[in-house]
């Protein structure tokens, strides 16, 4: 399976459909943008894994989730500046043959993540 992500909106109890996400590699100094995507109705990448096992390499990566813009589009009135604007998750891939799932559970005021299955 490679690398995948999934975002759940814990404020509304729904997948975070329409949230913008960016994926970067970070191992060689400055982060390098790999791709931008918008999550589908299930809060996942509409094209499947971000990387399949053939393309995934061991190293360090960054996912950036555009949380404030997503909640504003949902009609949530956020302070200026918002408490959470863009959530950045830096993580490592040690075994490129394994599946790495990086879920995000998020509200305008909190988030959590873990290595999913």
N, C-alpha and C positions, 0 to 999 in steps of 0.2 A: 504493500500500500504506500510506503514512502512517508510523506509529510502531509498532514491535513489539519484543518482547524474547524471550529464550530463555535458560534457565539449565541448565548442565551441572554435575553433581556429579562433580568430578575425583577425589574420594576413592574413590567406588564405581564410576566409569566409566559413569554413567547420567544420564538427564535428572533434574532436581530436581523430580520430581512431588510436589505438595502444598506447595511452598514458598509462603509468603504474600509478596505484593509490594504496594507502595503507589506510586501515581503522583501527583506534585504539579506544579503550575506554580509558578515561583519569581520571575517577573519583576517583581511589584508589591510588593516588601517581603517580608512574611511568606509562607512557602510555603502554598499552598492545595491541599488534598487534592482530587484529581480522581476517583480511584477506588481501591478495594482489590480484589485478585483473588487467587486461589489457582491455581497453575500445574497444568496437566493432566498426563497420563501422559508426554507428550512434552516437558515442561518449558516449555510455552508457555501463553499466555493462552487459555483454552478458547473464548473468544468471538471469536477472530481478532485483528486489530490493536488496539492500545490506542487509537489514533486512526486513522481513514482520512484520505485526503488532503483530503476536504471539511471535516473538523473540525480538522485539524492547523493550528496557527498558528505563525508564526515567533516565537521567544522562548526562554526558558530553562525547563528542566524538571528534575525530580529523580525517580529511581527508588530506592526503599528495599526491600532484600531482607532478609527475616527469616531469616538464615543459621543462627544458633545454634539457634533453635527447630526448624528443619528437621532439622539433624543430630541433635539430641536425639531427635526422633521416629524417626529412623533407628537409634537405639540407640547412638549414639556418645557416649562419656563425655567431656564437656568440662570443663575447669577452671572454677572460679567466681572471678572472672568469666571468660567465654570470651574467647579471643584475638580472634575476630571475632564480634560479636553481630549487628548490623544493618549491612549494607553499603549505603552511600549513594553514588549516582552522580549528579553534577550535569553536565548537558550542554546544549548549545544547538542549536536548529533554525534554520538560516539560510534554507533554501529549503523552504517548506511544501508544495511540489509534488513534492519528492523523497521517496524511501523512506529512513527512518532505522531501522536495526535495531540494538538495543543488547543484545548477548549478554553473559552473565556466566558465567565458568568459575570454580568456587569449591570450596574444601575448608575444613575448620575453621581452617586456618592461612594460606591465601593466596587471592587472587582476581586475575583479569585481565578486561579488557573491551576493546572496540574498536568502531568503527563497522562493522557487518557489512553484508552486501548482501541 
